[in-house]
């Protein structure tokens, strides 16, 4: 277990967080610049907070009250920064060897090399590695030290979508094989949902929410403020069928709302869980059942609330799942949108975005 209670002044706000993490993999989630990386650096011993304490299990790593501040090399923490930071003058084998500790706490290098599939890279210089290869080597260097905690700072941030899909399985393999507790900094929902057992949401240096990733990231309120600033509707779904010849995948929410989303060839399994996002402004509203449309998603609902502000209205519609729709005030008036009104919502397939 890791216990963190620290205060650290930053440039434009103060990092002031308290949490304990007991799950195998915990995400520190939020937009860039809210203090997530600074928090990892405090835990790793690279930054000294103004006050507070940091503990792993029963050992104190930092305590302002008791004047304890262990140097990084004594903390047994494996830190993988976002840009990997491999030693440019050492090949991969020697970069990995740099992490080996001179006691029985190390994980055998052969095991790490096999798990991360980097044997063919051992004699290469870092300048000859791809972004994904550098991340795997940096992770390997942290693992061979036998850490009791892994700190991963945006492990996939520098990779394009295709590379992310290929690197995620390695992170899952490390999680499952070595069972080393980890804190993962991320603002990518797919990473959090795929890798993590719990998410702690941070905004401007404060913890504003925590819980199971799917529950936190699909729940309205402060915990999902950053994510919902991008997608007002975030739905937890189960894949019911793939129809590649039609270019679609059929999904269903936990409440029973059936949707059609774009088919992705690298996701072949039915019954898998996913998160999908939908902008409120991408939803059309009709007061009558529409006919002759190309849109594949048409479903009925009842207006539960209308919140008008600055010429725009956010309409809360009850369907098998709550759905938020953004309309102009003119549209609200012309359509007679009011609480209790029956409506039909229309969504094009490609307006639904798969998030994880």
Secondary structure, 3 states (H helix, E strand, C coil): CEEEEEEEECCCCEEEEEEEECCCEEEEECCCCCCHHHHHHHHHCCCCCCEEEEEECCEEEEECCCCEECCHHHCCEEEECCCCCCCCCCEHHHHHHHCCCCCCCCCCHHHHHHHHCCHHHCCCEHHHCCHHHHHHHHHHHHHHCCCCEEEEECCCCCCCHHHHHHHHHHHHHHHHHHCCCEEEEECCHHHHHHHCCEEEEEECCEEEEEECHHHHHCCCCHHHHHHHCCCCEEEEEEEEEEECCCCEEEEEECCCCEEEEECCCCCCCCCCEEEEEECHHHCEEECCCCCCCCCCEEEEEEEEEEEEECCEEEEEEECCCEEEEEEEHHHHHHHCCCCCCEEEEEECHHHEEECC
